[in-house]
């Protein structure tokens, strides 16, 4: 019996030590920046385990000059390692978190800004971030507090969690077993999205995404909406005091997504939201803040790209993966427009000000009315996605 106890007493710490060695060597969360076994970490290239827990553990490993924040549209729409970026951006960190609402993005953004000297902040905005939807990160937040709440004297809690947390062990297991291949970030790894499209095609994939969006579309809650707009206002005030240049943009929406918003009855909220964003940015700009707001959601030749016909699973679209997520080629155009690089594309991206917002919204509404009138079959198709 004593022999078994001795073996047990030696085995338990041995297993913990072995787990820590594996987690350090694989560094699946990117905390230690050891990349001998793979070519990326969570924020830069890959999602290894629960993305929100991984973000909390790896976020301090980055020292960005430019921070690009948003939801999965930002994650899949910017392949920053593969493209020519303006030299002014410096070291760039893409912080795209799937399904993130604005209060969550606000927390992550502040976590970086309080520990780094960021010069440029770019925020991709979507109406859904300000509505009442599922709080996807509640359970992850509880786990973060549980796993990172205790540590050893003199050792950062996040380092302990990166070595011994459940998330770290699961992430390392995914790396070893190859399960991580199904969890790669689509934007930073375009070939993964091409794999998803193979055999199913753009049309079938986007119909699945749109049907889910219609079923789970966030609802307007005045209290939540007001609180999240106030959080954005406070964030703008804080970053402006730090002298950070802020570029806000409304994500480019494919016309099918505009019709989906119309189907849910949220078009008036969408317009009012843009008015409120414009007013807030202008107020900070008038106070000396280097802040701009650019709307890419208008109807243009890019957002009107036609989907392949039913049955065509081979054709690859140029600007979209599916209607909810734009391709990184369009993400590059967003960067170029925000930094005024190259030819000025008047049909893609409108810098909003109090002086032009009313005309812009009126023109957008007129273009959508024309679309509804001219494309009745498309309108019927979107309506038919309702469960």
C-alpha positions as CSV (number, residue, x, y, z in Angstrom):
1,X,0.0,0.0,0.0
2,X,2.8,2.3,0.9
3,X,4.3,1.6,-2.5
4,X,1.2,2.6,-4.3
5,X,1.0,5.8,-2.3
6,X,4.6,6.7,-3.1
7,X,4.0,6.0,-6.8
8,X,0.9,8.2,-6.7
9,X,2.7,11.0,-4.8
10,X,5.4,11.0,-7.5
11,X,3.0,10.5,-10.4
12,X,0.7,13.4,-9.7
13,X,3.4,16.2,-9.6
14,X,5.1,14.4,-12.5
15,X,2.0,14.7,-14.6
16,X,1.6,18.4,-13.8
17,X,5.3,19.0,-14.6
18,X,4.9,17.1,-17.9
19,X,1.8,19.0,-18.8
20,X,3.6,22.3,-18.1
21,X,6.5,21.3,-20.3
22,X,4.2,20.3,-23.1
23,X,2.2,23.5,-22.8
24,X,5.3,25.6,-22.7
25,X,6.9,23.8,-25.7
26,X,3.7,23.9,-27.9
27,X,2.7,27.3,-26.6
28,X,-0.8,26.9,-28.1
29,X,-2.1,30.1,-26.5
30,X,0.8,32.2,-27.8
31,X,1.6,33.4,-24.3
32,X,5.3,32.5,-24.3
33,X,5.8,33.1,-28.0
34,X,7.5,29.8,-28.6
35,X,6.7,28.9,-32.2
36,X,8.9,25.9,-32.8
37,X,5.9,23.6,-33.4
38,X,3.6,25.9,-35.2
39,X,3.6,29.2,-37.0
40,X,1.2,31.3,-35.1
41,X,-0.8,32.0,-31.9
42,X,-4.4,32.9,-31.2
43,X,-4.5,36.6,-32.0
44,X,-2.1,36.6,-34.9
45,X,-3.1,33.5,-36.8
46,X,-4.9,30.7,-35.1
47,X,-7.6,29.8,-32.6
48,X,-6.4,26.8,-30.6
49,X,-8.8,26.5,-27.7
50,X,-11.6,28.6,-26.4
51,X,-10.8,31.9,-28.2
52,X,-11.8,34.2,-25.4
53,X,-9.8,32.4,-22.7
54,X,-6.9,32.2,-25.1
55,X,-7.2,35.9,-25.7
56,X,-6.9,36.7,-22.1
57,X,-3.8,34.5,-21.7
58,X,-2.0,35.6,-24.9
59,X,-3.0,39.3,-25.2
60,X,-0.1,40.6,-23.1
61,X,2.5,39.0,-25.4
62,X,1.8,41.6,-28.1
63,X,3.0,45.2,-28.3
64,X,1.1,46.6,-31.2
65,X,1.5,50.1,-32.7
66,X,-1.8,49.6,-34.5
67,X,-4.8,47.7,-33.0
68,X,-7.7,46.6,-35.3
69,X,-10.7,45.5,-33.2
70,X,-13.9,43.9,-34.2
71,X,-15.9,40.7,-34.4
72,X,-15.5,37.7,-36.8
73,X,-15.8,40.1,-39.8
74,X,-12.6,41.7,-38.7
75,X,-11.1,38.2,-38.0
76,X,-11.9,36.9,-41.5
77,X,-11.6,40.2,-43.4
78,X,-8.0,41.1,-42.6
79,X,-5.0,38.8,-43.5
80,X,-2.4,41.2,-42.2
81,X,0.6,38.9,-42.6
82,X,0.0,38.5,-46.3
83,X,-0.6,42.0,-47.5
84,X,1.2,45.2,-48.0
85,X,0.3,47.5,-45.1
86,X,1.0,51.2,-44.8
87,X,4.4,51.7,-43.1
88,X,2.7,54.1,-40.7
89,X,0.8,51.2,-39.1
90,X,3.9,49.6,-37.6
91,X,3.4,46.4,-35.6
92,X,-0.3,45.5,-36.2
93,X,-2.5,43.3,-34.0
94,X,-5.9,42.1,-35.4
95,X,-8.3,41.5,-32.5
96,X,-11.2,39.9,-34.2
97,X,-13.5,37.9,-31.8
98,X,-16.4,36.0,-33.1
99,X,-19.8,37.2,-32.0
100,X,-18.3,39.9,-29.8
101,X,-20.6,42.6,-28.6
102,X,-19.2,46.0,-27.9
103,X,-18.9,45.8,-24.1
104,X,-16.6,42.7,-24.6
105,X,-14.5,44.5,-27.3
106,X,-14.3,47.5,-25.0
107,X,-12.8,45.3,-22.2
108,X,-10.2,43.7,-24.5
109,X,-9.3,47.0,-26.1
110,X,-8.7,48.7,-22.7
111,X,-6.6,45.7,-21.6
112,X,-4.2,46.4,-24.5
113,X,-4.3,50.2,-24.3
114,X,-3.4,50.3,-20.6
115,X,-0.3,48.2,-21.1
116,X,1.0,49.4,-24.5
117,X,1.7,52.6,-26.4
118,X,-0.8,52.2,-29.3
119,X,-0.7,54.9,-31.9
120,X,-3.6,53.8,-34.1
121,X,-6.9,52.3,-33.1
122,X,-9.2,50.9,-35.8
123,X,-12.6,49.6,-34.7
124,X,-14.9,47.6,-37.1
125,X,-18.5,48.3,-36.0
126,X,-21.7,46.3,-36.6
127,X,-25.2,47.1,-35.4
128,X,-25.4,43.7,-33.7
129,X,-22.7,44.7,-31.3
130,X,-25.0,47.2,-29.8
131,X,-28.1,45.1,-29.6
132,X,-29.2,42.4,-27.1
133,X,-27.9,39.0,-28.3
134,X,-26.3,36.0,-26.7
135,X,-23.4,36.9,-24.4
136,X,-21.0,34.4,-25.8
137,X,-18.2,35.2,-23.4
138,X,-20.0,34.9,-20.0
139,X,-18.9,31.3,-19.4
140,X,-15.5,32.0,-20.7
141,X,-15.3,35.0,-18.4
142,X,-16.2,32.8,-15.5
143,X,-13.6,30.3,-16.4
144,X,-11.0,33.1,-16.9
145,X,-11.6,34.3,-13.3
146,X,-11.5,30.7,-12.0
147,X,-8.3,29.7,-13.8
148,X,-6.4,33.0,-13.5
149,X,-7.6,34.1,-10.1
150,X,-4.9,32.4,-8.1
151,X,-1.1,32.2,-8.6
152,X,2.2,31.9,-6.9
153,X,4.0,34.9,-5.3
154,X,6.1,36.7,-7.9
155,X,4.6,34.8,-10.8
156,X,1.9,36.4,-13.1
157,X,-1.4,34.7,-12.8
158,X,-1.8,34.6,-16.6
159,X,1.5,32.6,-16.8
160,X,0.2,30.1,-14.3
161,X,-3.0,29.7,-16.4
162,X,-1.0,29.3,-19.6
163,X,1.0,26.5,-18.1
164,X,-1.6,24.6,-16.0
165,X,-5.1,25.8,-17.0
166,X,-7.8,23.5,-18.4
167,X,-7.8,25.6,-21.5
168,X,-4.0,25.3,-22.0
169,X,-4.2,21.5,-21.7
170,X,-7.1,21.2,-24.1
171,X,-5.3,23.5,-26.6
172,X,-2.2,21.4,-26.4
173,X,-4.2,18.3,-27.0
174,X,-5.8,19.9,-30.0
175,X,-2.3,20.7,-31.4
176,X,-1.0,17.2,-30.8
177,X,-4.1,15.4,-32.3
178,X,-4.5,17.8,-35.2
179,X,-8.0,18.9,-34.1
180,X,-6.8,22.5,-34.4
181,X,-7.0,22.3,-38.2
182,X,-10.8,22.7,-37.9
183,X,-10.4,25.8,-35.7
184,X,-8.0,27.9,-37.7
185,X,-9.0,31.5,-38.1
186,X,-10.4,31.9,-41.6
187,X,-9.1,35.4,-42.3
188,X,-5.5,34.8,-41.4
189,X,-5.6,31.4,-43.2
190,X,-7.6,31.8,-46.4
191,X,-6.9,28.3,-47.5
192,X,-9.1,27.1,-44.6
193,X,-12.1,29.0,-45.9
194,X,-11.4,27.6,-49.3
195,X,-11.5,24.1,-47.7
196,X,-14.9,24.9,-46.2
197,X,-16.2,26.1,-49.6
198,X,-15.0,23.0,-51.4
199,X,-17.9,20.7,-52.1
200,X,-20.5,23.1,-50.7
201,X,-20.0,26.4,-52.6
202,X,-20.6,30.0,-51.7
203,X,-24.3,29.9,-52.1
204,X,-25.0,26.9,-49.9
205,X,-22.6,28.2,-47.2
206,X,-24.1,31.6,-47.1
207,X,-27.7,30.3,-47.0
208,X,-26.8,28.4,-43.8
209,X,-25.2,31.5,-42.3
210,X,-28.2,33.7,-43.3
211,X,-30.8,31.3,-42.0
212,X,-29.0,31.2,-38.6
213,X,-28.8,35.0,-38.6
214,X,-32.5,35.3,-39.2
215,X,-33.2,32.8,-36.4
216,X,-30.9,34.4,-33.8
217,X,-30.8,38.0,-34.9
218,X,-30.2,40.3,-31.9
219,X,-33.1,42.3,-30.6
220,X,-33.2,46.0,-29.9
221,X,-33.2,46.7,-26.1
222,X,-33.1,50.4,-25.4
223,X,-31.2,50.0,-22.1
224,X,-28.5,47.7,-23.7
225,X,-28.3,49.9,-26.8
226,X,-27.8,53.1,-24.8
227,X,-25.3,51.5,-22.4
228,X,-23.1,50.2,-25.3
229,X,-23.2,53.5,-27.2
230,X,-22.1,55.2,-23.9
231,X,-19.3,52.7,-23.6
232,X,-18.1,53.6,-27.1
233,X,-18.3,57.3,-26.2
234,X,-16.2,56.8,-23.0
235,X,-13.7,54.7,-24.9
236,X,-13.3,57.5,-27.5
237,X,-12.8,60.1,-24.8
238,X,-10.1,58.0,-23.1
239,X,-8.1,57.1,-26.2
240,X,-8.3,60.7,-27.5
241,X,-6.8,61.9,-24.2
242,X,-3.9,59.5,-24.9
243,X,-3.3,61.1,-28.4
244,X,-4.3,57.9,-30.3
245,X,-5.7,58.2,-33.8
246,X,-9.0,56.5,-34.0
247,X,-10.6,55.2,-37.2
248,X,-14.1,53.7,-36.8
249,X,-15.7,52.0,-39.7
250,X,-19.1,50.3,-40.4
251,X,-18.4,46.9,-41.9
252,X,-19.1,46.4,-45.6
253,X,-22.4,44.5,-45.8
254,X,-23.3,42.5,-48.9
255,X,-26.7,43.5,-50.3
256,X,-28.1,40.1,-49.1
257,X,-27.2,41.2,-45.5
258,X,-29.0,44.5,-46.1
259,X,-32.1,42.7,-47.2
260,X,-31.8,40.4,-44.1
261,X,-31.7,43.5,-41.8
262,X,-34.7,44.8,-43.7
263,X,-36.5,41.4,-43.1
264,X,-35.9,41.7,-39.4
265,X,-37.3,45.2,-39.2
266,X,-34.1,46.8,-38.0
267,X,-33.5,49.2,-40.8
268,X,-34.7,52.3,-38.9
269,X,-32.4,51.3,-36.0
270,X,-29.6,50.8,-38.4
271,X,-30.0,54.4,-39.7
272,X,-30.4,55.9,-36.2
273,X,-27.3,54.0,-35.1
274,X,-25.3,55.6,-37.9
275,X,-26.6,59.1,-36.9
276,X,-25.6,58.5,-33.3
277,X,-22.1,57.3,-34.2
278,X,-21.6,60.3,-36.5
279,X,-22.7,62.7,-33.7
280,X,-20.4,61.1,-31.2
281,X,-17.3,61.1,-33.5
282,X,-17.9,64.7,-34.5
283,X,-18.1,65.8,-30.8
284,X,-14.7,64.2,-30.1
285,X,-13.3,65.5,-33.3
286,X,-14.4,69.1,-32.5
287,X,-12.6,68.7,-29.1
288,X,-9.3,68.0,-31.0
289,X,-9.5,64.2,-31.2
290,X,-8.1,62.6,-34.4
291,X,-11.2,60.5,-35.0
292,X,-13.0,59.5,-38.2
293,X,-16.1,57.4,-39.1
294,X,-16.3,55.7,-42.5
295,X,-19.3,53.7,-43.7
296,X,-18.6,50.8,-46.0
297,X,-22.1,49.3,-45.7
298,X,-23.6,51.2,-48.6
299,X,-24.6,49.5,-51.9
300,X,-21.6,49.4,-54.3
301,X,-20.2,47.2,-57.0
302,X,-18.2,45.4,-54.3
303,X,-21.1,44.8,-51.9
304,X,-23.3,43.8,-54.9
305,X,-21.1,40.9,-56.0
306,X,-23.3,38.2,-57.4
307,X,-23.3,34.8,-55.9
308,X,-22.7,31.7,-58.1
309,X,-25.9,30.1,-59.4
310,X,-27.3,27.1,-57.6
311,X,-25.3,24.0,-58.2
312,X,-22.0,25.9,-59.0
313,X,-19.6,24.8,-56.2
314,X,-16.4,25.6,-58.0
315,X,-16.6,29.4,-58.6
316,X,-14.7,31.5,-56.0
317,X,-16.0,35.0,-55.2
318,X,-13.6,37.9,-55.1
319,X,-14.9,40.0,-52.2
320,X,-16.9,37.7,-49.9
321,X,-16.6,34.3,-48.2
322,X,-20.3,34.4,-47.6
323,X,-22.5,37.4,-47.2
324,X,-21.8,37.9,-43.5
325,X,-18.0,37.9,-43.9
326,X,-16.0,39.8,-46.4
327,X,-12.8,38.5,-48.0
328,X,-9.4,39.9,-47.0
329,X,-9.0,41.5,-50.4
330,X,-11.9,43.8,-49.4
331,X,-10.3,44.2,-46.0
332,X,-7.2,45.5,-47.7
333,X,-9.3,48.0,-49.5
334,X,-10.8,49.2,-46.2
335,X,-7.2,49.8,-44.9
336,X,-6.4,51.7,-48.1
337,X,-9.5,53.8,-47.8
338,X,-9.0,54.6,-44.1
339,X,-5.3,55.6,-44.8
340,X,-6.2,57.3,-48.2
341,X,-3.9,55.1,-50.1
342,X,-4.2,54.8,-53.9
343,X,-7.1,55.9,-56.0
344,X,-10.1,57.3,-54.2
345,X,-12.9,54.9,-54.7
346,X,-16.0,57.1,-54.2
347,X,-18.3,54.1,-54.5
348,X,-16.7,52.3,-51.5
349,X,-16.5,54.0,-48.2
350,X,-18.1,57.3,-47.1
351,X,-16.5,59.4,-44.4
352,X,-19.5,60.5,-42.4
353,X,-20.0,63.9,-40.9
354,X,-23.0,65.8,-39.5
355,X,-23.1,67.7,-42.8
356,X,-23.5,64.7,-45.0
357,X,-25.1,62.0,-42.9
358,X,-28.7,62.9,-43.8
359,X,-28.0,62.9,-47.5
360,X,-26.1,59.7,-47.2
361,X,-28.8,57.9,-45.4
362,X,-31.5,59.1,-47.8
363,X,-29.4,58.0,-50.8
364,X,-28.8,54.6,-49.1
365,X,-32.5,54.1,-48.5
366,X,-33.3,55.0,-52.1
367,X,-30.7,52.6,-53.4
368,X,-32.2,49.8,-51.2
369,X,-35.7,50.6,-52.5
370,X,-34.5,50.3,-56.0
371,X,-32.8,47.0,-55.2
372,X,-36.0,45.6,-53.7
373,X,-38.0,46.7,-56.7
374,X,-35.5,45.4,-59.3
375,X,-34.6,42.1,-57.6
376,X,-37.9,40.5,-56.4
377,X,-36.6,37.0,-56.6
378,X,-33.6,37.9,-54.3
379,X,-36.0,39.5,-51.8
380,X,-38.2,36.3,-52.0
381,X,-35.2,34.1,-51.4
382,X,-34.1,36.0,-48.3
383,X,-37.7,36.0,-46.9
384,X,-37.8,32.3,-47.6
385,X,-34.9,31.7,-45.2
386,X,-37.1,32.3,-42.2
387,X,-37.7,29.2,-40.1
